[in-house]
Amino acid sequence: MIRPSGLYAVIDGEEIHVASHARDYVTVAGPRGTVRHEMDGLDDFRSVKTFATWRGGSISISAVSGEECGFFTNDQRLAEREGLAGDFYSGWHGAAPSSELTDVNESVTSIHPRRREA
């Protein structure tokens, strides 16, 4: 399973994508809408960065829907070759079938303000 880059709260051992956050709380999607969780009540608060290779270029996964991944890239050659939307200053974006991605690599870092390792 490929996860999009973003922030994740660990609540009761389960990692949940964060909808929004502030200094003292996060919100996540719940069965009846958005649910607020206090930062002190989280098991952990993590930053996930997911990278991959697509058609010979480096990309950062920004969204996953079914078998398709949205991505950003700063690889100008890839962007020109594949006709991606964007520009040199802001980068380019597009979507690709997850079956075409290789070298998928996920970096996970705890960013919980009260649980960071010294």
C-alpha positions in Angstrom: 0.0 0.0 0.0 1.3 3.4 -0.9 0.6 6.3 1.5 0.6 9.9 0.4 3.0 12.3 2.0 1.4 14.2 4.9 0.8 14.3 8.6 -0.5 11.3 10.5 -1.8 11.0 14.1 -1.3 7.7 16.0 -4.5 7.3 18.0 -4.9 4.1 20.1 -2.2 2.5 18.0 -3.8 3.3 14.6 -2.2 5.8 12.2 -4.8 8.2 10.8 -4.2 10.9 8.1 -4.6 14.4 9.7 -7.2 16.7 8.2 -5.9 19.8 10.0 -3.7 20.7 13.0 -2.8 23.4 15.5 -0.3 23.6 18.3 -2.4 21.7 20.8 -4.7 19.5 18.7 -5.3 17.6 15.4 -8.5 16.9 13.5 -9.1 13.6 11.7 -12.0 12.3 9.7 -14.5 10.3 11.8 -17.6 8.3 11.1 -19.8 11.4 11.7 -17.5 14.1 10.5 -14.3 15.7 11.7 -13.1 14.7 15.2 -10.7 16.8 17.3 -8.0 15.0 19.4 -5.8 16.9 21.8 -2.0 16.6 21.1 -1.4 15.3 24.6 -3.8 12.4 23.9 -2.0 11.2 20.8 0.3 8.2 20.9 2.4 10.0 18.3 2.3 12.7 15.6 4.2 11.8 12.4 5.4 13.4 9.2 5.4 10.9 6.3 7.2 11.7 3.0 6.7 9.2 0.2 8.9 9.3 -2.9 9.1 7.1 -5.9 10.4 6.8 -9.5 8.0 7.2 -12.4 9.2 6.8 -16.0 12.7 7.5 -15.0 12.1 10.6 -12.9 11.8 11.3 -9.1 8.4 12.2 -7.7 6.8 12.9 -4.3 3.5 11.2 -3.8 0.8 13.7 -2.7 -2.4 11.7 -3.0 -3.6 8.2 -3.5 -7.0 7.3 -4.9 -7.6 3.7 -5.9 -4.8 2.6 -8.2 -3.7 6.1 -9.1 -1.2 8.4 -7.3 -1.1 12.2 -7.5 2.5 13.6 -7.4 4.7 16.6 -7.5 8.2 16.7 -9.0 11.0 19.2 -9.6 12.4 17.0 -12.4 12.2 19.3 -15.5 13.2 16.6 -17.9 10.4 14.3 -16.7 7.9 17.2 -16.8 8.8 18.1 -20.4 8.9 14.4 -21.5 5.5 13.7 -20.0 3.8 17.0 -20.5 3.1 17.7 -16.8 1.3 20.8 -15.6 3.4 23.4 -13.7 6.5 25.4 -14.1 10.2 25.7 -13.2 9.5 27.9 -10.1 6.7 25.9 -8.5 7.4 22.4 -9.8 5.2 20.2 -11.8 2.3 17.8 -10.9 0.5 14.9 -12.4 -1.0 11.5 -11.7 0.3 8.0 -12.5 -1.0 4.5 -12.1 0.6 3.0 -8.9 1.6 0.0 -11.0 4.0 2.2 -12.9 5.9 3.4 -9.8 9.2 1.9 -8.7 11.6 2.4 -5.9 8.8 3.6 -3.5 10.4 4.9 -0.4 8.6 6.2 2.7 10.3 8.3 5.3 8.5 8.6 8.7 9.6 11.1 11.4 7.9 11.7 14.8 7.1 15.4 15.1 5.1 15.2 18.3 6.1 18.3 20.2 6.2 16.4 23.5 7.6 13.1 22.4 10.6 14.0 20.2 13.7 12.0 21.0 16.5 14.2 22.3 
